[in-house]
Amino acid sequence: MPTADVGLDNKGEAVAFTRKEFRTIMMNMQNMMRQAQKLQKQMEKKQAELASTTFTGKSAQELVVAEFTGDKKLVNISFKDAIVDPDDIETLQDMTTQAINDALAQVDAATQKTLGAFAGKLPF
């Protein structure tokens, strides 16, 4: 009779395995861990690429332009002379909000496209 090892099933109950079954299970777990580590490295690389990418958001008529990095840091905001009116601050605020939201939406879309692909590759 082959020697057996004991483990727990998903309900927490004891289960006996032959040595061969136990080795197979352990090898499968090691393979899954290697796959997970490989995916983690790939994901970190893609995150770094995203972080170094610049996304440019624009308001209507490009009167306000906002630039963000892929990790959502504002790096530049510019205003066309036509939008700077001391008597109409509300329009400047609205256009600034439009440009910022446009850039952030681009960052979110690129992040989902780039990193969302990893969700289907997880080995578990």
Backbone hydrogen bonds, N-H to C=O, Kabsch-Sander energy under -0.5 kcal/mol:
donor,donor_aa,acceptor,acceptor_aa,energy
5,D,17,F,-2.9
7,G,15,V,-2.9
9,D,13,E,-2.6
12,G,9,D,-2.0
15,V,7,G,-2.9
17,F,5,D,-3.2
19,R,3,T,-1.2
22,F,18,T,-2.6
23,R,19,R,-2.6
24,T,20,K,-2.3
25,I,21,E,-2.6
26,M,22,F,-2.5
27,M,23,R,-2.7
28,N,24,T,-2.5
29,M,25,I,-2.3
30,Q,26,M,-2.3
31,N,27,M,-2.5
32,M,28,N,-2.4
33,M,29,M,-2.3
34,R,30,Q,-2.4
35,Q,31,N,-2.5
36,A,32,M,-2.6
37,Q,33,M,-2.5
38,K,34,R,-2.4
39,L,35,Q,-2.7
40,Q,36,A,-2.3
41,K,37,Q,-2.1
42,Q,38,K,-2.3
43,M,39,L,-2.8
44,E,40,Q,-2.5
45,K,41,K,-2.0
46,K,42,Q,-2.3
47,Q,43,M,-2.5
48,A,44,E,-2.1
49,E,45,K,-2.3
50,L,46,K,-2.6
51,A,47,Q,-2.6
52,S,48,A,-1.6
53,T,50,L,-1.4
55,F,68,F,-3.3
57,G,55,F,-0.6
57,G,66,A,-3.4
59,S,64,V,-2.3
62,E,59,S,-2.3
63,L,60,A,-1.5
65,V,78,S,-2.2
66,A,57,G,-2.7
67,E,76,N,-3.1
68,F,55,F,-2.7
69,T,73,K,-2.1
70,G,50,L,-0.9
70,G,53,T,-1.1
71,D,51,A,-0.5
72,K,69,T,-1.9
74,L,72,K,-0.5
75,V,67,E,-3.1
76,N,67,E,-1.4
78,S,65,V,-2.7
80,K,63,L,-2.8
83,I,80,K,-1.8
84,V,80,K,-0.7
84,V,81,D,-1.1
85,D,83,I,-1.2
88,D,85,D,-2.4
92,L,88,D,-1.0
93,Q,89,I,-2.5
94,D,90,E,-2.7
95,M,91,T,-2.7
96,T,92,L,-2.2
97,T,93,Q,-2.4
98,Q,94,D,-2.3
99,A,95,M,-2.3
100,I,96,T,-2.5
101,N,97,T,-2.7
102,D,98,Q,-2.4
103,A,99,A,-2.2
104,L,100,I,-2.6
105,A,101,N,-2.2
106,Q,102,D,-1.7
107,V,103,A,-2.1
108,D,104,L,-2.6
109,A,105,A,-2.4
110,A,106,Q,-2.5
111,T,107,V,-2.6
112,Q,108,D,-2.5
113,K,109,A,-2.4
114,T,110,A,-2.7
115,L,111,T,-3.0
116,G,111,T,-0.7
116,G,112,Q,-1.5
118,F,115,L,-1.3
119,A,116,G,-1.1
120,G,116,G,-0.5
121,K,118,F,-1.3
122,L,118,F,-0.5
122,L,119,A,-0.8
